[in-house]
Amino acid sequence: MNVTPRASDSYLFLGLALAVASVNPFSLQISASQEVAKFSFDMMLVWGAGLIGIWLARFMYAKGGRTFSSFLDFNYKTRGLILSWLIGGALLTFWYIPGPFEASVINPSARALQLISFTVAGLISGIGWDAMTRVWKSITIFAVFSMMATMAEIFLEMGSYYAIDVYKPYSVSQLVETSYFLFAMAFVPSTYYMVKILKDLDIF
């Protein structure tokens, strides 16, 4: 892998910084009352753990060993899609089903389990990411931001048109605010990566 130790270590340090910023008493307190904050800090935790996962994949590659080699061989044969899309994606999706989501807000034990799940999802997805081809990396990023835009549309329709509180115990107005936040976060990146996918496929 054409990555210097210093560059690889930067993933670890940045990942740890994002994880600490998203999981501390202050951020957890805000998340309990502000839906936008919860989505933001959850996103930071997953991205931070993902960077640590990339570092971990390269550490295992450099360290070697039968166990590491077998695991990394499986990861590369599956292009990282099993770890990132199937396992990591399933863990994240579960906690955004209304029932588990509500429990993660009002129940401290459920919140702790959610944070652990997001950390594991980020780590696994980061390891998977390191084995992806350029095209699949572009598709993955595009899919992430596209799903954010899809969630934003659902939130906006539920909150504005039907006044249904999908994610209790937050208010309907917070649901609408969160939808605008997700739209803003998703618009530019999803457009950029759509073009990038076409370039990676030599179509554009």
ABEGO torsion letter per residue (X at the ends): XBBBAAAAAAAAAAAAAAAAAABBAAAAAAAAABAAAAAAAAAAAAAAAAAAAAAAAAAAAAAEEAAAAAAAAAAAAAGGAAAAAAAAAAAAAAAABAAAAAAAAABAAAAAAAAAAAAAAAAAAAAAAAABBAAAAAAAAAAAAAAAAAAAAAAAAAAAAAGBBABOABBAAAAAAAAAAAAAAAAAAAAAAAAAAAAAAGAX
